[in-house]
């Protein structure tokens, strides 16, 4: 019996990605296990929130 999901993403997980030495933060708002992707509300350079689908391997979980 698995008590915690240690391999995937869950809704409300905090995630991050580093691109060109800049760290972007986001929150998972939906998952799609069939296509192995997550929908993330992330901060963009324009200061507006953006919501897009990404492959799960693009983002990493924030360790609390």
N, C-alpha and C positions, 0 to 999 in steps of 0.2 A: 504494500500500500504506500503510495507516494503522498506525503503530507504537503510538500512545497514543490512548485514548479521551478527547477533550478536551471533549465535549459532554454526556456523561452521567455517571451515578454508577456506581461499582463497589462490590462487597462490601468492607467494611472502610474505606471512605472516611469521614473525619471531617466532620461537617456541623454547621451551627448555624442558629438562627432567633432573631430578636429580637422579643419580644412585650411591650408595655407597658414598654419600656426595660429589660427583663430578657433576658439572653442564655441560651438553652438549647442544650446541646451534645448530640450524638448520634453514633452509628456506624451506617452502612448495614449491614444484615444480610442483605438479599435485594432483588432488583430484579425488576420486572415491566414489561418494555418494551411488551408488548401493551396494557396499560392505563395506561402512562406514570406509574408510581408506584414508590415505594420503601418498604421496611419498615425502620423505624429504631428502634434501642434508644436512648432518650433520657432525660435526667435530668428529673425532675419536681419540683414544689415539695415533694412529700411525702418527698423523698430516696430514694424507691424507683425502681428502673428501670422504665420503661414501654416497651412494644413495640407499635407501631401502624403501619398503612399510611398513606402520605401521597402527594399528588400531587408529582411531582418539583419543581415550581416553588415549593413551600412552603419547602424547605430550600436552603441555600447551602453549597457546599464550603468547608472551612477551608483557607486557603492556607498551605502549609508554607514 
